[in-house]
Structure formats: structure tokens, C-alpha cells
Amino acid sequence: MPNKALKLYDPQIYELIRQEKTRQSGCLRLIPSENYVSKAVMEATGSCLTNKYAEGYPGKRYYEGQQVTDLIETVAIERGKKIFNAEHCNVQAYSGSVANLAAYNGLIKPGDTIMGLSLTDGGHLTHGWKVSITSRIYNAVYYKVRPDTGRMDYNEIEDLAKKYKPKLIISGATAYPREIDFEIFGSIAKKVGAYHVSDIAHISGLVVAGIHKSPVPYSDVVSTTTHKTLRGPRGGMLLSKAEHAERIDRAVFPGQQGGPHMHTMAAIAVALAEADTPEFIAYANQIVKNSKRLAEKLMEYGFNLVSGGTDNHLILIDLRNKGISGKKYAKALDRARIVSNYNTVPGDTAPPANPSGLRMGTPAITSRGMKEDEMDIIASFMNRVAENIDNENEIEQIGKEVLLLCSRFPIPEHFIIQSKES
Ligand SMILES: *Cc1c(COP(=O)(O)O)cnc(C)c1O
């Protein structure tokens, strides 16, 4: 019986975890950065490796007793290098945010200029946004997407790079529904003598599956989380050219972190093996098929989508024509068991705390096995919520129908990805 000790020792936390499990099962999780991990990943995450300190790197540790941890980290590194076709891989960063900070710290000095996508246009906090430590350490400047198309304008980005002369350019986003041309970013960075760091936190699963072109050949460093489309435990990973290997490793440890989370690292290794299978490639392709279908249907219901659609796992709805704020819509959807997040849209005049957009994505519902037919149903639910935004009875009714749909797609806590050999 799983969690028996927890139930006995700490019934309060046991009960809260049980409630969260029920919640994750009984709603449509459309937050594009969330997923469901496999049973194998979950087991590695909950293993005895959480007991071990392993400061340093394989063969160069500061504590003894590393007979096993050295092997685990080496396996994780080798799998990461293989799957991303990278010269160097670091699997110690605690999460995506610190992976980004380590990428910058490894390559440039405090006070240097970094240039990333503005948070209000889909960039991440750690790309130099005002409230992030990255903007206090570095001189942060931003590029934006075109408000008319919702897309990056590479000519404009090049002009800004020539104007600001950043030491480091960040490509990658947290709320951008289109494929990013990392090759152009690489060439812009070269022209102005900047390092190119690409942040594929959201899309690394799509990159591994070959759906989006890999940034690895065009970047000095590639940063990613391991828990979004890659479907591993919460963690971070850095891939780099061999010439930057030592600087990146030193920036992570001892530059920023102490002991790595060995349980997470083992689970990352498991997730990387899972991602190296035909099943995962099929999964990643289905994520995008689902996202495109959902986008199409939403547009049929009169929703305006930023950039007019999607190339990836996420959709950004511009709600201004619907006269509903992002927050009001997100909260109503949540009451109907459809979980998303409110988000700014390009050119938004509303404040980030109550913006005009809604961000959603398909990685988690695709892990449950949902396909195009279910996307049609979800779009109709979303339309009904928008049309009945102040009608609690109808929202409750939609919630019941969502629960019924969810019950047909049990959460994949026991799904097992076949290994390549088997
Ligand atoms: C999610 C995300 C991160 C940060 O990841 P955390 O694990 O939440 O720290 C960094 N960059 C981008 C683009 C992201 O979407």
C-alpha cells in the first residue's frame, strides 16, 4: 500500500496529498508548464537518494560514499548529451530559474547587458524582468513581439541588438505559441559579439521529438526545465558546447548551489530514457496536434488567439473582444474544473495582475490520452463558460460534465513507457 507510513505518521499531510491527487484527477489541467510524470519517474523521485549529499561532480566529490551517486549522475549526463546531441550536459540545477542564472553567471559578468523577451510579451522572469534578481545583477534590456502579429520580428531584434550591444542574448519564452528560429538568434548574437543562451524550458519535449528545430547547434548554452513537456521531475538542465563546460559546471556548483538533489537527478535520468522512445515522440506529436485542434475550435467560437494559432503545446487567448478579463475567465474556468492561467497578451494595457489574456496548453491532458475529439469537447466547455461567466448554475453543470470526461481518462500515475530494448 503506497504512503502507508505517511498516513500513520502524518494524517494531515497524507490527507492533503490525497486531496491534491483527487484534484489532479478530477480536472482538466491546461496549464502549459504542467504535466503528469510516469510511475517510474515518481518512484525515483521518492527514493533513498534524497538522503545523500554529493557536492561536486562524478569523480570529484567533497564527501565520501559516492560509489552509487557517481554512476547515477554519469548516466543522467550521458543520456542528456545523447538525446539533445550536446557536447556537454549539467543535470544539477535545482530548477529552470537557477539553470538560467548559472548560464548567465558562467558566461558574463555582473553589470553586463543581457537582452531577452519582455515578460509582458511572453518572456520569463529570469530573462531580466524588473522584479527578478537577473535585472539587478545585469543590465537588462528587452525585445518584444509585434503587437499586430503577436510574433517575433527578427529584423527588429537584430536592430535592438546592434543598438544595445548586449553581452548575452536570450531566446526562448514562457508564453509564445509559435516556433522560435534559434538559428537566426544565433546569427544575431554572432553579429554583435554576444553569447546566445536559448531557454527551451517549455518546449524541450518537442525539441527532443524533433518537432521543433533544436537550438543546440546555434547556442552557447541551452537551458531547460525537466518537468514541462519533457515530463520529468521538477528540475533544470544545461546543455552547452564543450568549450563552456567548465564555466557552466562551476557556475552551478560551487557558484550557486550546494549539494545536488540526487533523487531528482535519478528521476531526470529516467525521464530522459522515456523521452528516447518512439512512444514519447508519438506523445509529443499528439501534444501539438491537440493544441492545433483546440486552437482551431476556439477560433470557431470567436476567440481571438495571439498570432492566430499555435505551432506548439500552448495557446494564448486575447479576451479583449469578449469583454472578460483574463482573471475573471480563469477563475470561472477553475470553478468548472478547467485549470489554466491568466496572462498578459502583447500590447496589453491591463496590468499583469489582471491582464487581458488566458494561457493554456495540452501536455498534461495529452498524457491522459486525450485526442482531437476531446479537444472539440473542451473548446465547447470553454465557450460555454465564457458565455455564462456570471451564471454559477451553468458553471457548476459544466464542472460535472468535465468530471465525467476526466473519468474516462484516468490519471496516468501507473503509465509505464516501454524501454527501447523491450
Ligand atoms: C518555467 C520556465 C523557467 C523556470 O523554471 P522553474 O523550474 O519554474 O524555475 C525558465 N524559463 C522559462 C522560459 C520557463 O518557461
The ligand as an SDF file (V2000), in Angstrom:
LIG
                    3D

 15 15  0  0  0  0  0  0  0  0999 V2000
    9.2560   27.5940  -16.4240 C   0  0  0  0  0  0  0  0  0  0  0  0
   10.3330   28.4130  -17.0250 C   0  0  0  0  0  0  0  0  0  0  0  0
   11.5300   28.6690  -16.3460 C   0  0  0  0  0  0  0  0  0  0  0  0
   11.7430   28.4180  -14.8730 C   0  0  0  0  0  0  0  0  0  0  0  0
   11.5480   27.2230  -14.4020 O   0  0  0  0  0  0  0  0  0  0  0  0
   11.3280   26.9280  -12.8350 P   0  0  0  0  0  0  0  0  0  0  0  0
   11.6080   25.4770  -12.8000 O   0  0  0  0  0  0  0  0  0  0  0  0
    9.9290   27.3120  -12.5350 O   0  0  0  0  0  0  0  0  0  0  0  0
   12.3190   27.7200  -12.0710 O   0  0  0  0  0  0  0  0  0  0  0  0
   12.5530   29.3130  -17.0220 C   0  0  0  0  0  0  0  0  0  0  0  0
   12.3870   29.7200  -18.2800 N   0  0  0  0  0  0  0  0  0  0  0  0
   11.2410   29.5470  -18.9450 C   0  0  0  0  0  0  0  0  0  0  0  0
   11.1360   30.0400  -20.3460 C   0  0  0  0  0  0  0  0  0  0  0  0
   10.1650   28.9060  -18.3420 C   0  0  0  0  0  0  0  0  0  0  0  0
    9.0240   28.7660  -19.0010 O   0  0  0  0  0  0  0  0  0  0  0  0
  1  2  1  0
  2  3  1  0
  2 14  2  0
  3  4  1  0
  3 10  2  0
  4  5  1  0
  5  6  1  0
  6  7  2  0
  6  8  1  0
  6  9  1  0
 10 11  1  0
 11 12  2  0
 12 13  1  0
 12 14  1  0
 14 15  1  0
M  END
$$$$
